[in-house]
């Protein structure tokens, strides 16, 4: 398996190259954002380990650009940025997982192998249901053909509902995925559901008792 490590800390990249090579991976290193982006574009890697704070281009922009180009190589962000919003932003940008430095090498390898077990299947260019459409890469949203503006987390919430449609999504799943399992008040999910309802139409998001929230056609329920 070929792994690209994008990190500007020489000690970190040396340790990762040594450890991952011992685990049987072929490892390539990039020390800045633009170089990492080019390598990820054309290097045919099985996974990318990506820092956020990089010279030339942030890790956020690297993964956002890859996803906008329909490049779905698995990306594991490994960063010293440990805030809940940092982690949520990384996942919102398109990363598949996020670890905070300093990280256990055993845990990192386990997370990496878990990503590699998933086939990086192309994701839909446009998600559509109940008169709502979302481009996951650009976050462009239309409701009944009209453009609307959503915040990053509102768009992430809508994406979860669209991908699950017509099944409901639990509050716990939304909290874990959008807020990266942080110790946020679960009521934050209810608040964002309320924000999203006001923008796309209250009747389009149904509360399913005991199961969570489901996207519905505007004339199917409230």
C-alpha positions in Angstrom: 0.0 0.0 0.0 1.3 3.4 -1.0 0.9 6.2 1.6 1.6 9.9 1.1 2.6 11.8 4.3 2.2 15.6 4.0 3.8 17.3 7.0 6.4 20.0 7.5 7.9 18.6 10.7 11.1 16.7 9.8 11.0 14.7 13.0 7.4 13.7 12.4 8.0 12.6 8.8 11.1 10.6 9.7 9.3 8.8 12.5 6.3 8.1 10.2 8.4 6.9 7.3 10.4 4.6 9.6 7.3 3.2 11.4 5.0 2.8 8.4 7.8 1.2 6.3 8.2 -1.3 9.1 4.5 -2.0 8.9 4.8 -2.8 5.2 3.8 0.5 3.6 5.5 2.3 0.8 5.9 5.9 2.0 6.4 9.2 0.1 6.9 12.5 1.9 5.8 16.0 1.0 6.8 19.0 3.2 4.3 21.7 2.0 0.8 22.0 0.8 1.3 22.6 -2.9 3.7 19.7 -3.2 1.4 17.4 -1.3 -1.6 18.4 -3.5 0.3 17.6 -6.7 1.5 14.3 -5.3 -2.0 13.3 -4.2 -3.3 14.3 -7.6 -0.9 12.2 -9.6 0.8 9.7 -7.3 -1.8 7.0 -7.2 -1.7 6.7 -3.4 -3.9 4.4 -1.4 -4.1 7.0 1.5 -2.9 10.4 2.5 -1.8 11.4 6.0 -2.3 15.2 6.0 -1.3 17.9 8.5 -3.3 21.2 8.6 -0.7 23.9 9.2 1.5 23.6 6.1 3.6 26.1 4.1 2.1 27.4 1.0 -1.4 25.8 1.4 -3.3 24.6 4.4 -4.3 21.0 4.8 -7.9 22.2 4.7 -7.4 23.6 1.2 -5.5 20.5 0.0 -8.3 18.1 0.9 -11.0 20.6 -0.3 -9.3 20.9 -3.7 -9.0 17.1 -4.0 -12.7 16.6 -3.3 -13.7 19.4 -5.7 -11.7 17.5 -8.4 -13.5 14.3 -7.5 -10.4 12.7 -6.1 -11.6 10.5 -3.2 -8.3 9.1 -2.0 -8.8 8.4 1.8 -7.4 11.3 3.8 -6.5 11.0 7.5 -5.7 14.4 9.0 -3.1 14.3 11.7 -2.7 17.7 13.4 -1.8 19.5 16.6 -5.0 21.6 16.2 -7.2 19.9 18.8 -10.2 22.2 19.0 -13.6 20.7 18.3 -14.2 23.2 15.5 -10.8 22.4 14.0 -11.7 18.7 13.8 -15.2 19.5 12.5 -13.8 21.8 9.8 -11.3 19.1 8.7 -14.1 16.6 8.3 -16.4 19.2 6.6 -13.6 19.9 4.1 -13.6 16.2 3.0 -11.2 14.4 5.3 -12.2 10.8 6.2 -10.8 10.8 9.7 -8.9 13.1 12.1 -6.3 12.4 14.8 -4.8 14.9 17.2 -1.0 15.1 17.8 0.7 13.7 19.7 -0.9 10.5 18.5 -0.2 6.9 19.4 1.5 5.2 16.4 -0.5 2.0 17.1 -3.8 4.0 16.9 -2.6 5.8 13.7 -1.9 2.5 12.0 -5.2 1.0 13.1 -7.1 4.1 11.7 -5.1 4.0 8.5 -5.8 0.3 8.0 -9.5 1.0 8.6 -9.5 3.6 5.9 -7.8 1.3 3.5 -10.4 -1.3 4.0 -13.0 1.1 2.5 -13.1 1.3 -1.2 -12.7 5.0 -2.3 -15.8 4.9 -4.4 -16.7 8.1 -6.2 -19.3 10.0 -4.3 -22.3 11.6 -6.1 -21.5 14.9 -7.8 -24.9 16.2 -6.8 -27.1 15.0 -3.9 -30.9 15.5 -4.5 -34.1 14.7 -2.6 -37.3 16.4 -1.6 -36.7 19.4 -4.0 -33.3 20.1 -2.4 -29.9 19.7 -4.1 -26.4 20.0 -2.7 -23.0 19.8 -4.4 -20.8 18.3 -1.7 -17.6 19.8 -3.1 -18.7 23.4 -3.6 -21.5 23.4 -0.9 -23.8 25.0 -3.4 -27.4 24.4 -2.4 -30.7 24.9 -4.2 -34.3 24.6 -2.9 -36.9 24.2 -5.6 -34.4 25.6 -8.0 -33.5 28.7 -5.9 -30.0 29.2 -4.5 -29.7 29.5 -0.8 -26.7 30.1 1.5 -25.8 27.7 4.3 -23.1 27.8 6.9 -20.5 25.0 6.9 -22.3 23.0 9.6 -25.7 23.6 8.1 -24.4 22.2 4.8 -22.8 19.2 6.6 -26.2 18.5 8.3 -28.0 18.8 5.0 -25.5 16.4 3.4 -26.1 13.8 6.1 -29.8 14.0 5.6 -29.5 13.8 1.8 -27.2 10.8 1.9 -29.4 9.0 4.3 -32.7 9.8 2.5 -35.3 8.4 3.0 -33.9 6.9 6.2 -33.6 9.0 9.4 -30.3 10.0 10.9 -29.9 9.9 14.7 -28.9 13.0 16.8 -25.9 11.0 18.1 -24.7 10.2 14.6 -24.9 13.9 13.6 -23.1 15.0 16.7 -20.3 12.5 16.2 -19.8 13.2 12.5 -20.4 17.0 12.3 -18.9 17.9 15.7 -16.3 15.2 15.6 -17.5 13.5 18.8 -16.6 16.6 20.8 -18.1 17.2 24.2 -20.6 19.6 22.7 -24.1 19.9 24.2 -26.4 17.5 22.2 -28.9 20.4 22.0 -26.6 22.0 19.4 -28.0 19.5 16.9 -31.5 20.6 17.6 -30.4 24.2 17.2 -28.8 23.6 13.8 -31.8 21.6 12.7 -33.9 24.6 13.5 -31.6 26.9 11.5 -31.7 24.5 8.5 -35.5 24.2 8.7 -35.9 28.0 8.4 -33.7 28.0 5.3 -35.0 25.0 3.4 -38.6 24.8 4.7 -39.8 23.5 8.1 -41.8 20.7 6.5 -38.7 19.2 4.8 -37.1 17.9 8.0 -39.3 15.6 10.0 -38.5 14.6 13.6 -38.8 10.8 13.9 -39.4 10.0 17.6 -36.6 7.8 18.9 -34.7 7.7 15.6 -33.6 11.2 14.7 -34.3 13.4 11.7 -35.4 12.6 8.2 -35.6 14.7 5.0 -39.0 14.5 3.5 -40.9 16.1 0.5 -42.3 19.4 1.6 -45.9 18.1 1.3 -45.2 14.8 3.2 -45.1 16.0 6.8 -43.9 18.6 9.3 
